[in-house]
């Protein structure tokens, strides 16, 4: 039992740390993407930097991919572990009496987010790798805004992105604040942190929804 508890705590801590790391990436990703609406030239400049800077490409990018894998693997492991514990420890599960709907369905929102990440990698990361390392094309710093706008032209893809961001918001609503609890943050700033995580969980995904809809609906970008 002692080994089980330690293993469970370790998994939760790893999941919390990887989740917080991904929140930092999400924020950085949003800051860059919102410039595609405000100033396409800035978006091109920042995207080109992220696409060709050696530190980003050969250090931060592998760390990001590892963070995504670790976070979801730990999530699935904890879900399996929790199901086994519930089957042993409870004669009847009382649903929302024990936890909110969001917290009880993190695995499902997580699966959708994972599917969204796969789509996002397919839409942006894979073509970038092909452009640079397979076709070995020359650098073109002004191509990023046009490529991004083109991705949001199809109605079906825009709808998928919007749905994914809504479910990402639900995932963050519980997961972001829970990460701080897992890390043992319990002081006079706890309520402020909780409020911030709730605002973040709505504002950032809503911002991404705005970006997708803007590029899909704005005729000036087509």
Buried (B, 14 or more C-beta within 10 A) or exposed (E): EEEEEEEBEEBBBBBBBBBBBBBEBBEEBBEBBBBBBEEBEBBBBBBBEBBEEEEEEEEBBEEBEEBBEBBBBBBBBBBEBBEEEEEEEEEEEEEEEEBEEBEBBBBEBBBBBBEBBEBBBEBBEEBBEEBBEEEEEEEEEEBBBEBBBEBBEEEEBBEBBBEBBBBBBBBBBBBBBBBBBBEEEEEEEEEEBBEBBBEBBEEBBEBBBBBBBBBBEEEEBE
